[in-house]
Amino acid sequence: MAKLMYVIASPRKDRSHSIAVADAFVDAYREMHPEDHVVTLNVFEAELPAFDGVAVAAKYKILHGLDHSEQEAEAWQVVESLIEDFTWADKYVFAVPMWNFGIPYRLKQYLDNLVQPGFTFSFSPEEGYKGLVVGKPVLAIYARGGEYPPGTDAETVDFQKRYLEAILGFMGFTDIRSIVVEPTLQGGPVVAAQKRDDAVRTAKAMAGKF
């Protein structure tokens, strides 16, 4: 039995194109893999820890081999628990809208907690940085109001797809798949509906081989 983690990074719920496509994928996945376990995390509803001064201090204590204070230990225990919940999964699906050319701040907060030395990556003078979350596929479903095709000037301000792929790769992911829904605003509602429907069909087709 495989474990699939579904990370929702939009607060718009039934008005979200990325959630609609990701939901279609997850529903099809459940039908095709009824023995698998699916866990959903909505970063706008979850109680995510703030990666603040105490947590940062705890991180650097680990890097320098120093002991935590009681407050730092408590803060770090919460971070470790979040990482354990993430690395527990065998497969991942992300529903990610574009906000101001990048990802929503709550998803960034979640990732800032996950990306920690000794947990999701390591470093040594011999090997440099090395991702520790390996052998697991991830599907990222992106929605954005405009279009950012590869090789165009618009692609240079796409800090959504490029950032998520970079940070996932840093953590060790190599099987990174994607579905892009665009444009959801620029072309009007008819075009948006067509693009969403096309993406839903693609998502359902991908579910069987995930």
N, C-alpha and C positions, 0 to 999 in steps of 0.2 A: 504494500500500500504506500503510494507516494503522497507527499504533503505539498499542497499548492498554497502559496501565500498571495493574496490579492490586495495590493496597496492602492487605495483610492486617494488621489491628491487634488480633488476638486470639491468645493462646497456646494456646487450647483445642483447636485442630485439628478432629478429627472430632466433638467435642462442642459445637462452636460453631454457633449458629443463623445468625449473620451470615455466617460462612464458607460454610455449606451453601447459603445463598441466592446468595451472590456466586459460588460455584463453578458453580452451575446457570446463572447468567447468562453467565459466561465460557465454559462449555462450549457453550452455545447460540450464543454470539457466534462462537466458532471455527468452528462448523458453517456458520453463515450468511455468515461473512467469512473463508474459508480462506486468502485472500491476505494477511490482516493479521498483524502481529507482536504477540504478547502477552508482556509481561515482568511477572513477579510479584516483589513485594518484601514480605517478612514483617518488620515492624519489630521483632519479638521475636527474630528470627534474624539480622538484618543487623547489621553492625558500625557503628552510628551514632555519629558524633562527639559528644562531650559539648560542649554550647555553654556553655563555662566561662569563667573570667576571661580567658584568652588570646584566645579567639574573640571575646568581647565587646569586648576592647581593640582587636582587629583591625577589628571593625565600626566602632567610633567613630573609628578612624584614617581609615577611608574617608570617613565622614561629614564629617570636618574637613579632608580633603585632606592628611593627613599620611602619611609613609612607615611601612611596617611594619618591625618588627624581624624577625630571621630566624625566631624562634619564632612570631611572629604570622603571618608569611607562610606558614609551613608549616601552621598551623592553618586559615588562611583558604582555602588551596588545597583542603583536604579538604571544607570547606563548599561551595566553588564546584563541586567535582566532584559532590556530592550534588544540588545545584540543577540542574546540567546534565543529570544522569540523569533528573530529574523533568520538566524543561521539554522534554526530547527527545520526550516522548509527545504524541500528538494527542488521546487520550481517556483517561479515568481511571475506575476503579472502586475504591471503598473498602468494606471489610468492617469495621464498627465496633461493638463491644459497648459498652454503657453500664457504666461503673465509677464508683460513688459519685456518680451523677447527671451525670458528665462523660465524657470520653474516656480511654482508657488512657494512662498516663504515657509509654509509648514512642512513641505516635503524637504526643503533644504535643512530645516531644523532636525527632521528625522534622520537624514543622511549624516549630518554633523555629529549626531550621537553614535551612529553605526560605525563610522570610519575611524577606527581606533587601532593603534599599534598592538600587536600580539593577539588581536581578535579577528579583524578583517584584513589586515595587512601586516607585513613584517619588513624590517630593514636590517641589512648587514653590509659591511664594506665590500664583501666579496660578491654578493648578489644584488645589492641595491634594494629597491623596493620590490616586494613580492606580495601579490594578492593571495589571500588565504581562503576565500570563498570560491571553490573551484568545482568543476564538473556539474554545474547546475544551469539549466536554461532559464532565460528571462525574456519575457515579451513586454515591450513598452508600447503603449498605445497613446499617441500624441494627437492633440487637437489644437489648431491655431486659426485665428481669424483671417490671416493673410496666407500668402504662399511663399515658401522659402526653398525653391528647388535647388538641388545640388548644382554647383558651378555658376550660380547667379550671384549678383551683388547682394540680393536679399539673404542668401545663405550666410553671409558674414555676420549677420546680427541674430542668427539662430543660436541662442545660448540655452535652449531647451533640450533638444535632442542631442546636440553635441556634448553638452555638459553631462547629461545623465549617462550617456554611453561612456564618457571618459571616467566618471566616478565609479561606475559599475565595473569597468575594465580595471581600474586601480584596485578594486576589492578582489579581483580574480576572475570575474565573469568573462568568458570568451564566446559563449553561445548567446549572443544578444540579438533578438529579433525585434522587428518594429512594424507598426502600422501607423501611417500618418493620415489624419483627416484634415484636409485643407482645400480651399478656404471655407471657414464656417461663417464668416461675416462679409468678406470682401466681394464675394460673388452674389450675395443675396440669399434669401431663404430657400429658393428652389435648388440652387447649386449646392447649398449646404446639406439639404436633405438627400440629394443624389450622392454626394460624397460620403455621407454617413451610411447610407444604405450599401454602397459599394464596400465600405470598410467592414460593415457587419458581415457581409457575405465572405469576405476574406478571412475575418476572424473565425467564423464558424468552420471554414475549411481548414484552418490551421490547427484547430483544437484537437483533431484526431491524431496528429503527429507531434504533439507537444509532450 
